[in-house]
Amino acid sequence: MRRLFLIARREYFAYTRTVGFWLSMLVLPGFILLGGMLPAYMKNAAPTRNIAIVDLSGQQMGPALKAAMDKNRLEEDADDLHDAALPEAGREKADALEELTRHQGLQAGLERLRQVAPRAAAAWKPSKQSVVVVATPPAAAAAASVAEAERALRPLIDGDGRNSKPLLDGAVILTLQDGEPAGRFWSKGVTDTRAEDAVRDGLIEVVRGQRLRALGVSDDQARRVDTVQPALDVFSTRSGRNEAVGLRDRLPGLVGFAFGMLLWSTIITGASILMNSVMEEKSNRVLEVLLSSASTTEILGGKVLGVAGITATVLGVWTAIGAWGLSTLAAVAPGIVGDFVSVLTQGGLIFYLLAYLVGGYLMYAFLFTAVGAFCETPREAQTLLGPIMIMLSAPIIVLQLAIRTPDMPLVKVLSWVPLFTPFLMPARIPSEPPLWEIAGTMLGMALMAAVMVWIGGKAFRAGALATGKLDWKNVLAAMRGERS
Amino acid sequence: MDSALSLEGVWKRYGRFEAVKDLSFQVEKGTICGFLGPNGAGKTSTLRMVLGLSEPSEGRISVLGATDGRMVRDRIGFLPEERGLYRKMTPVDAIAYFAALKGVPMGEGRRRARALLEEQGLGPSMNKKMKDLSKGMAQKVQLIASIAHQPELVILDEPFSGLDPVNQQGLEAMIRGLAERGATVVFSTHVMQHAERLCRKVVLLAQGRKVFEGTVDAARNQAPRALELEGRIPAEAAAGLPGVASLESQAVDGEEAGVYAHRAALAPDADPQAALKAAFARGLDVRRFEMKQPSLHDAFIVLTGGDR
């Protein structure tokens, strides 16, 4: 045991004392943070596009288009206010706020937000306007035909060829086609379609209003039809509450999926660290010295324990970051945080996850360590790992199916394959599979882990001293003692 | 004298391939034994069996009184053929770590590491990372790591390979020092000069089989002695001297025509003095006469049948 702990200690500090370890550990939380912030950043960081409307329709379509674009923008603000209010004020008040904003404008909506969700109101900022309709330049406004308008607009959009910024980012020339407005949109670039999309949406709104009025439907009537939201409350016998199904009921599935993915990446990362460590020791012959100093069990056990410590450190830091994130979120949305915690604790999900983490780690740690013992270079490892990695992609694909239908037959069957159990069962647990299935799959996983420990130990011993050409045939021969 | 290591009828088979065949030998305590043989002779396979890294297919091995090297691993030091240590460790940490695996407390291991490194002139490098050391330095560190726990039996697999002459000399001194402190040293090599300088006993292997076991002198005696004759001596006259078994002759550059240098291999029981006397008695123009003792290298060639 003394040797085992010595080897574990060296393994642990060899990684945790490097800067790279701490940097790579922060990559995942960094990506999650970035993933959450990036859309909002991109929305606000993109420059505002100034566009002009040249109205050649003769029927005041220009002001109508501008009004339609303003209305569409107001709808976006109403959506934003709804999302901001939802965690603090609840669905009913958030829906009412959205409706009020659509009818009475942004200021009225903001006033209501301050009443129903004061914390959210204090933090809320309107998103940056992506497209602004500016006054039509006189030369273009005076044009009598499309050709004249285009001649006037092109230099304003293109710029004067020097470094100064062009006056316009784009312009739309409105005409009439069969009594309905039609447009020719000009801009310098073709990749940023935000202005083009805003004009198209505005024109759809104008044409739609025109056609509805022709059918005798007023704007007010049309709006009332548009905002119909039938009252359909969804219940679940599984939720155990006489309340409509909400995020709290769907959260277990999402948490199961997230933990399935987390376990997959954690286990494979830990096992890969082990494999690389053994591979390095084999290539520089340290492994031979180790084998002359400690038993195979002590070396393998020490390494597996050391990397388990590394994995635990990573999970511990992630848990701390997650707890900090949740406590921050709790100030804004205490309900969601409470639901999340209750999902983890109810039904012992957290304990199942721990059991799957341990079982999965043991299986793959010994498998990957044995592979590492036969290899001296990453290329050699690829030769042996290729089939294993192909097999390992299966649970990732199936996990995506499990998020919606965790009781799908394919998910059920594959969760009984011990090598997939630790990844697929966390996704199934929230759908409350029968206890015998949980116990059965866990037993299978435990047996497989025991087999892996045995085979891994045997392969490790054979591989550590093996030389020569590397393929599965020779690996098996070395394990049978038919090859040095 | 007690033996530190004893092998009796040991075989090692990998499938149908026989790496070691019926190998028996003994190494007495406190001696330096050279384990010699060409590449692929079965040296590494044997050493691995001695260490308990692999099991013999047949036969018995006794190491420091135990039937399995693993049972006495704390009393054995081992230097593998191709050496390496953790590249990011310092020499002190690496030596202390391997000593700790052999039961030496970490603090004591560090103390010994510093003392041994200073002794070997590596004091200024003791806190550098292994990757920053020269190959010679790294090999010395590796050897220190294998002996810091003061083992009774030290097994060195090709310890001199890749070392320059100065470092080879330093390593030889370290090995002598181990034996002087009472340790038994077994080292494998296919460079005979090291064995000649260090060993009292050698074991020669060829194609998995032992071809010789004994002292260095006894090994040398396995090769024919040679007589070097130079002068205006015809080849036929040289070949006709008593005890000459075979002859190689060549003209000597820079001398007048008819002057030859002959190398005559002597028959096992031949007396070189008799050949010299006969040469003078026959009036041969002998300008140089030298009796050449065979080297271990000559013995190696003869005993292994030139299997290199």
Interface residues (C-beta under 8 A of the other chain):
Chain A: R2 R3 L6 I7 R10 A14 S283 N284 R285 V286 E288 V289 L290 L291 S292 S293 A294 S295 L465 A477 G481 E482 R483 S484
Chain B: Y14 G15 A19 S45 R48 L51 G52 L53 S54 G69 R70 R73 I76 F78 L79 P80 E81 E82 R83 G84 L85 Y86 R87 K88 Y97 F98 A100 L101 K102 G103 A145 S146
